[in-house]
């Protein structure tokens, strides 16, 4: 859960530093990070539905393994226009 929060803080800090019109801001837009919410739900369910908690942890892990192509796509599109 702390890794998900750290990732969210990193994105917000970079966008604030580079400005709202930066490539990173255009790529991620108004992205909603649901990982901390899913982690919180999994922690709450661990006491009475352990199997569901494990499923949620697995889903979040799989979400992290799949790379986010939006940033790469935005950068390549901006290089084509220059």
C-alpha positions in Angstrom: 0.0 0.0 0.0 2.9 2.4 0.8 4.4 1.7 -2.6 1.1 2.7 -4.3 0.9 5.9 -2.3 4.6 6.7 -3.0 3.9 6.2 -6.7 0.9 8.5 -6.6 2.9 11.2 -4.7 5.7 10.9 -7.3 3.3 11.4 -10.2 1.7 14.4 -8.5 5.0 16.0 -7.6 6.4 15.6 -11.1 3.3 17.1 -12.6 3.4 20.0 -10.2 7.0 20.6 -10.9 6.7 20.4 -14.7 3.3 22.2 -15.0 -0.1 21.2 -16.1 0.9 21.4 -19.8 3.8 19.0 -19.5 4.0 15.7 -21.5 3.6 13.7 -18.2 0.4 15.7 -17.3 -1.0 15.0 -20.8 -0.1 11.4 -20.6 -1.6 10.5 -17.3 -4.4 13.2 -17.3 -6.7 12.9 -14.4 -5.7 9.4 -13.6 -7.3 7.9 -10.6 -5.1 5.6 -8.6 -7.3 2.8 -7.2 -4.4 0.7 -5.8 -4.5 2.2 -2.3 -8.3 1.7 -2.1 -7.9 -1.9 -3.2 -5.1 -2.5 -0.6 -7.3 -1.0 2.1 -10.2 -3.2 1.1 -7.9 -6.3 1.1 -6.6 -5.4 4.6 -10.1 -5.1 5.9 -11.3 -8.4 4.4 -8.2 -10.3 5.5 -9.8 -11.2 8.9 -13.0 -12.9 7.5 -12.5 -13.5 3.8 -8.8 -14.4 3.4 -9.3 -15.8 0.0 -10.9 -12.6 -1.3 -8.1 -10.6 0.2 -5.5 -12.7 -1.6 -7.5 -12.3 -4.9 -7.4 -8.5 -4.5 -3.7 -8.5 -3.7 -3.1 -10.6 -6.8 -5.2 -8.2 -9.0 -3.2 -5.2 -7.8 0.1 -7.0 -8.4 -1.0 -7.9 -12.0 -2.0 -4.2 -12.5 1.5 -3.2 -11.6 3.1 -5.8 -13.9 1.3 -4.5 -17.0 3.2 -1.4 -18.3 1.5 1.9 -18.7 1.9 2.8 -22.4 0.3 6.2 -22.2 3.6 8.0 -21.4 5.5 6.4 -24.1 2.7 7.0 -26.6 2.5 10.7 -25.7 6.2 11.2 -26.0 6.4 9.5 -29.4 3.5 11.6 -30.7 5.1 14.8 -29.5 8.4 13.8 -31.3 6.5 13.2 -34.5 4.9 16.7 -34.5 8.3 18.5 -33.9 
